[in-house]
Amino acid sequence: ALVFLPNVGLWALYRERQPDGTPGGSGAAVVPAAGLGSHNQQKKIFFVGDGQKLKDWHDKEAIRRDAQRVGNGEQGRPYPMTDAERVDQAYRENGFNIYVSDKISLNRSLPDIRHPNCNGKRYLETLPNTSIIIPFHNEGWSSLLRTVHSVLNRSPPELIAEIVLVDDFSDREHLKKPLEDYMALFPSVRILRTKKREGLIRTRMLGASAATGDVITFLDSHCEANVNWLPPLLDRIARNRKTIVCPMIDVIDHDDFRYETQAGDAMRGAFDWEMYYKRIPIPPELQKADPSDPFESPVMAGGLFAVDRKWFWELGGYDPGLEIWGGEQYEISFKVWMCGGRMEDIPCSRVGHIYRKYVPYKVPAGVSLARVRQ
């Protein structure tokens, strides 16, 4: 539902969090360091125009370990479902098959389906850190934990300022003390809770207002981060702080949890006259010679993106009148373009997402139709 309603009390809280920003610069051409001979090809140090070094951020050892994993759902393969596991009850609470999710490792391996050129890309050696904001409402135990594990397993620790789980007034018992006890094992994870049902946007805003990282990265609560997903996002923000970046969103099947790319993978975000989000081909004149390079997109899908924390608040954050779910991707996208920013999709950053079979929660009466504040 697209809803714009005033909420002065909440906005007063968020407005206090808006700090002053500093202008950012753009990257320059990459050149090898002087004085390195051809016999040192594997040890070249690369610099961008302002003298910053470039680095290969791949965790080769973690990639090697993942490649050796076997078991249910490993390497992103489909889980072999039985008729007993296809029953409606498996989908009722989450909109995806929680029975199957519970039988797959929280640390499962994923296929590296990036363009081959991504393996050779280097990013700035000094990158900003980020607060990962994960809002949830009555999320399944294994799907939520697998999201957190994938972020911890496939992100350089020095780039994670914190992971903030924001509970939008869940009433399921496993999301109360059991979740707190489990997350106490991970010092970088903390949990915030709303005092009433706020909806996705105000829940995100609560997480963003508490964030301490240089960058805010929003994820959904049923995602899996893929190989080296984070440095390509942070690199673009480090080069231009007014860039909002989105990973390529892969599909985790809601039935058997197979992991695969979206149809027509590298396409731009768009919308039709009824404001339905859709993806359209990149015009030939805007296509990059290297398909693994970032490309501009008019609007984002909305759920998964990274933004400089100060720039987010300079934009005003989200409109806190947005109710439950929907519409926020247009609001933030339009403000970015009108305020001198840019939006990019990053092919070398990939995150899987479960697209629900159906929405498992109720939309409050009176807010199921799109309407705009006058």
Secondary structure, DSSP 8 states (H G I E B T S, - for coil): --B----HHHHHHHHTT-------------EE-TT--GGGGGG--EE-TTS-EEE----HHHHHHHHT--STTGGG------GGGGSTHHHHTTSS-HHHHHTS-TT------S-GGGGG--EESS---EEEEEEESS--HHHHHHHHHHHHHTS-GGGEEEEEEEE-S---GGGSHHHHHHHTT-TTEEEEE-SS---HHHHHHHHHHH--SSEEEE--SSEEE-TT-HHHHHHHHHH-TTEEEEEEEEEE-TTT--EE--SS-S-EEEE-TT--EEEE---GGG--SSTTS-EE-SS--SSSEEEEHHHHHHTT-S-TT--SSSSHHHHHHHHHHHTT-EEEEEEEEEEEEE--SS--S---TT-SS-B---
